[in-house]
Amino acid sequence: MEANKVEIKEQVSASKKLQADDARELVNKATRVVTMKGKKVVEFKGGKNASDDAVTAMLGTTGNLRAPTAVVGKTLLVGFNEDAYSEVFA
């Protein structure tokens, strides 16, 4: 993040377990949701009419929100893929 001169406004400790309700709240505020797991990148529409698949894709096997999760404007990034991050932070 520092390399791209990104200012972190809020950081949540990993010990605070965010679950499906928290994920739904984040999706409702976003217009675009990008979930990433390795090379697999899936994009969903955000907002109040977002699909349940978007929320499911954001959760790990334990039912907790996957890390890292970043909100960049109206885009929600969940997981990590260098190409996807580069696109958003370009």
C-alpha positions as CSV (number, residue, x, y, z in Angstrom):
1,M,0.0,0.0,0.0
2,E,2.8,2.4,0.8
3,A,4.4,1.8,-2.6
4,N,1.2,3.1,-4.2
5,K,0.9,6.0,-1.7
6,V,-2.4,4.6,-0.4
7,E,-3.6,6.1,2.9
8,I,-5.2,3.6,5.2
9,K,-8.1,5.3,7.0
10,E,-9.2,2.3,9.1
11,Q,-7.5,-0.9,10.0
12,V,-9.4,-3.8,11.7
13,S,-7.5,-6.3,13.7
14,A,-7.6,-9.9,12.4
15,S,-8.7,-11.0,15.9
16,K,-12.0,-9.3,15.3
17,K,-13.9,-12.0,13.3
18,L,-16.2,-10.4,10.7
19,Q,-18.9,-12.8,9.4
20,A,-21.7,-12.9,6.8
21,D,-23.7,-10.0,8.3
22,D,-20.6,-7.8,8.2
23,A,-19.9,-8.9,4.7
24,R,-23.4,-8.1,3.6
25,E,-23.1,-4.6,5.1
26,L,-19.9,-4.0,3.1
27,V,-21.5,-5.3,-0.1
28,N,-24.5,-3.0,0.4
29,K,-22.2,0.1,0.4
30,A,-20.2,-1.0,-2.7
31,T,-21.0,-0.7,-6.3
32,R,-18.4,-3.3,-7.3
33,V,-17.2,-6.3,-5.4
34,V,-14.0,-8.2,-6.5
35,T,-13.2,-11.5,-4.8
36,M,-9.8,-13.0,-5.3
37,K,-8.3,-16.4,-4.4
38,G,-5.0,-17.0,-6.1
39,K,-5.4,-16.5,-9.8
40,K,-9.2,-16.7,-9.6
41,V,-10.8,-13.3,-9.7
42,V,-14.6,-13.0,-9.7
43,E,-16.5,-9.7,-9.9
44,F,-20.0,-9.0,-8.6
45,K,-22.3,-6.0,-8.6
46,G,-22.6,-4.5,-5.2
47,G,-25.5,-2.6,-3.6
48,K,-28.7,-3.7,-1.8
49,N,-29.7,-6.0,-4.6
50,A,-26.3,-7.8,-4.7
51,S,-26.4,-11.6,-5.0
52,D,-25.9,-13.9,-2.0
53,D,-23.1,-15.4,-4.1
54,A,-21.1,-12.2,-3.6
55,V,-21.3,-12.6,0.2
56,T,-20.5,-16.3,0.0
57,A,-17.4,-15.6,-2.1
58,M,-16.2,-13.2,0.5
59,L,-16.2,-15.8,3.3
60,G,-13.6,-18.4,4.1
61,T,-14.2,-22.0,5.2
62,T,-14.7,-20.8,8.8
63,G,-17.5,-18.4,7.8
64,N,-15.4,-15.4,8.5
65,L,-14.6,-12.6,6.1
66,R,-11.5,-13.4,4.1
67,A,-8.4,-11.2,4.4
68,P,-7.2,-8.9,3.1
69,T,-10.3,-6.9,2.6
70,A,-10.1,-3.3,1.3
71,V,-12.6,-0.7,0.4
72,V,-11.3,1.7,-2.3
73,G,-13.9,4.3,-3.1
74,K,-17.0,2.2,-4.1
75,T,-15.0,-0.9,-4.9
76,L,-14.7,-3.7,-2.4
77,L,-11.7,-6.0,-2.7
78,V,-11.6,-9.3,-0.8
79,G,-8.6,-11.6,-1.0
80,F,-5.5,-10.8,-2.9
81,N,-4.5,-10.9,-6.6
82,E,-1.7,-8.6,-7.6
83,D,-3.1,-7.8,-11.0
84,A,-6.5,-7.0,-9.6
85,Y,-5.0,-4.7,-7.0
86,S,-2.8,-3.0,-9.6
87,E,-5.9,-2.3,-11.7
88,V,-7.8,-0.7,-8.8
89,F,-4.8,1.3,-7.5
90,A,-3.6,2.5,-10.9
